Amino acid sequence: MNFQLTEEQQMIQKTVRDFAKQVVAPTAAERDHEERFDREIFEKMAELGLTGLPWSEKYGGADSGYVSYVLAIEELSRVCASTGVTLSAHLSLASWPIHHFGNEEQKQKYLKPLAEGKYLGAFALTEAGAGSDVASMKTTAKEDGDDYILNGSKIFITNGGEADVYIAFAKTASDENHKSISAFIVESGYEGFHAGKKEEKLGVRSSPTTEVMFENCRVPKENRLGNSGEGFKIAMKTLDGGRNGIAAQAVGIAQGALDAAVDYAKERKQFGKPIAHHQGISFKLADMAAKIEAARLLTYQAAWLEEHGEPYGHASALSKLYAGDAAMDVTTEAVQVFGGYGYTREYPVERYMRDAKITQIYEGTNEIQKIVISKGLLSGK
């Protein structure tokens, strides 16, 4: 085993860390308070090559692999979880399915500008009555000449209202099963496509989350992704890799909270000495560090498996489950280290705690991860 990052990975890690500190961090609290998405930050990430990090140069990418991808998400999330998930959804949910299931024409038309950051991507799967139960979706796609006509609505869409390209899922048959679902590449400018209500959220508040609606939205047949009826498979395979991005986000959130807690503990004095020297606080910091490192190793392992073409679905479920729980535990303890100050917006740990919660929910709840993990165990995989 070799736990050492390559020179390229170390360079990417440092580059993103510096970018996060210098460009993202200064406005993180303000953007959170105002619930404001900053497209300029995304454009600056594109200039660094982050918006196409795993993809080949042929498609406008940096050809740097999935370990570099999770390193980037972790470093961004260390200062701003909203920025981390903007990039994660763009890469793993919008670009990934085109990279793996798209034909050459689709890759040139959509993957390349996504990788170059000319387009921002999103993933439209969840519906009001179809969250974990994907087969219950009501959105339909009916053939009409050279097009499909989409009708329905989706909720909780990360990058919603700001994205230029959406990977949308709809039923192309009336059967109530997974084989009735197909995937489509939908441009935001298509007639009949609308971004709806923007959600007011507990955390990741500068990442826009909206409803999107299809009202007789005409989508060219050449924009169907994969074969008819392959939508469920495309969605599940996409989410396997997407979980790695959320695990990395959780690790970054937790690390940011620990960084803040350590700094505060060394400065804050009680009973005549810094609180870092009180066993009750120092032991908290040690427990926090152990959970973060375990989550980090699980996340890097799953990314390494994907990068090397090995099965990684089980590993990514493990990483997201553990990292999400670790982020919630660590950020809660960070607030405790700060005491009453931790409960105020004067310090960033309350934001980290609010941001951490969603990592236990989106891209498959913790309960869904346990189903994936237990199925793997019981099937002997």
URPELIN-V508260 format. One record per backbone hydrogen bond with DSSP energy under -1.0 kcal/mol. CO is the residue of the C=O (numbers start at 1). NH is the residue of the N-H. If there is no record, write none. Layout:
co=CO nh=NH
co=CO nh=NH
//
This chain:
co=6 nh=10
co=7 nh=11
co=8 nh=12
co=9 nh=13
co=10 nh=14
co=11 nh=15
co=12 nh=16
co=13 nh=17
co=14 nh=18
co=15 nh=19
co=16 nh=20
co=17 nh=21
co=18 nh=22
co=19 nh=23
co=19 nh=24
co=20 nh=25
co=25 nh=28
co=27 nh=31
co=28 nh=32
co=29 nh=33
co=30 nh=34
co=31 nh=36
co=38 nh=42
co=39 nh=43
co=40 nh=44
co=41 nh=45
co=42 nh=46
co=43 nh=47
co=44 nh=48
co=45 nh=50
co=46 nh=49
co=50 nh=53
co=52 nh=62
co=53 nh=64
co=55 nh=63
co=56 nh=59
co=56 nh=61
co=57 nh=60
co=65 nh=69
co=66 nh=70
co=67 nh=71
co=68 nh=72
co=69 nh=73
co=70 nh=74
co=71 nh=75
co=72 nh=76
co=73 nh=77
co=74 nh=78
co=76 nh=79
co=76 nh=80
co=80 nh=84
co=81 nh=85
co=82 nh=86
co=83 nh=87
co=84 nh=88
co=85 nh=89
co=86 nh=90
co=87 nh=91
co=88 nh=92
co=89 nh=93
co=89 nh=94
co=90 nh=95
co=91 nh=96
co=95 nh=99
co=96 nh=100
co=97 nh=101
co=98 nh=102
co=103 nh=107
co=104 nh=108
co=105 nh=109
co=106 nh=110
co=106 nh=111
co=107 nh=112
co=110 nh=114
co=111 nh=115
co=112 nh=116
co=113 nh=118
co=113 nh=119
co=120 nh=164
co=120 nh=165
co=122 nh=167
co=124 nh=169
co=126 nh=155
co=127 nh=130
co=130 nh=127
co=132 nh=134
co=133 nh=136
co=134 nh=137
co=139 nh=171
co=140 nh=151
co=142 nh=149
co=144 nh=147
co=146 nh=221
co=147 nh=144
co=148 nh=219
co=149 nh=142
co=150 nh=217
co=151 nh=140
co=152 nh=214
co=154 nh=212
co=157 nh=160
co=157 nh=210
co=159 nh=162
co=159 nh=163
co=164 nh=188
co=165 nh=122
co=166 nh=186
co=167 nh=124
co=168 nh=184
co=170 nh=182
co=171 nh=141
co=175 nh=177
co=177 nh=180
co=178 nh=181
co=180 nh=172
co=181 nh=231
co=182 nh=170
co=183 nh=225
co=184 nh=168
co=186 nh=166
co=187 nh=190
co=190 nh=193
co=192 nh=215
co=194 nh=213
co=197 nh=211
co=204 nh=207
co=208 nh=159
co=209 nh=199
co=210 nh=157
co=211 nh=196
co=212 nh=154
co=213 nh=194
co=214 nh=152
co=217 nh=150
co=219 nh=148
co=220 nh=223
co=221 nh=224
co=223 nh=185
co=227 nh=230
co=230 nh=234
co=231 nh=235
co=232 nh=236
co=233 nh=237
co=234 nh=238
co=235 nh=239
co=236 nh=240
co=237 nh=241
co=238 nh=242
co=239 nh=243
co=241 nh=245
co=242 nh=246
co=243 nh=247
co=244 nh=248
co=245 nh=249
co=246 nh=250
co=247 nh=251
co=248 nh=252
co=249 nh=253
co=250 nh=254
co=251 nh=255
co=252 nh=256
co=253 nh=257
co=254 nh=258
co=255 nh=259
co=256 nh=260
co=257 nh=261
co=258 nh=262
co=259 nh=263
co=260 nh=264
co=261 nh=265
co=262 nh=266
co=264 nh=268
co=265 nh=276
co=268 nh=275
co=270 nh=273
co=273 nh=270
co=274 nh=277
co=275 nh=278
co=278 nh=281
co=278 nh=282
co=279 nh=283
co=281 nh=285
co=282 nh=286
co=283 nh=287
co=284 nh=288
co=285 nh=289
co=286 nh=290
co=287 nh=291
co=288 nh=292
co=289 nh=293
co=290 nh=294
co=291 nh=295
co=292 nh=296
co=293 nh=297
co=294 nh=298
co=295 nh=299
co=296 nh=300
co=297 nh=301
co=298 nh=302
co=299 nh=303
co=300 nh=304
co=301 nh=305
co=302 nh=306
co=303 nh=307
co=304 nh=308
co=305 nh=310
co=306 nh=309
co=312 nh=316
co=313 nh=317
co=314 nh=318
co=315 nh=319
co=316 nh=320
co=317 nh=321
co=318 nh=322
co=319 nh=323
co=320 nh=324
co=321 nh=325
co=322 nh=326
co=323 nh=327
co=324 nh=328
co=325 nh=329
co=326 nh=330
co=327 nh=331
co=328 nh=332
co=329 nh=333
co=330 nh=334
co=331 nh=335
co=332 nh=336
co=333 nh=337
co=334 nh=338
co=338 nh=341
co=340 nh=343
co=341 nh=344
co=348 nh=352
co=349 nh=353
co=350 nh=354
co=351 nh=355
co=352 nh=356
co=353 nh=357
co=356 nh=359
co=357 nh=360
co=358 nh=361
co=358 nh=362
co=360 nh=366
co=365 nh=369
co=366 nh=370
co=367 nh=371
co=368 nh=372
co=369 nh=373
co=370 nh=374
co=371 nh=375
co=372 nh=376
co=373 nh=377
co=374 nh=378
co=375 nh=379
co=376 nh=381
//
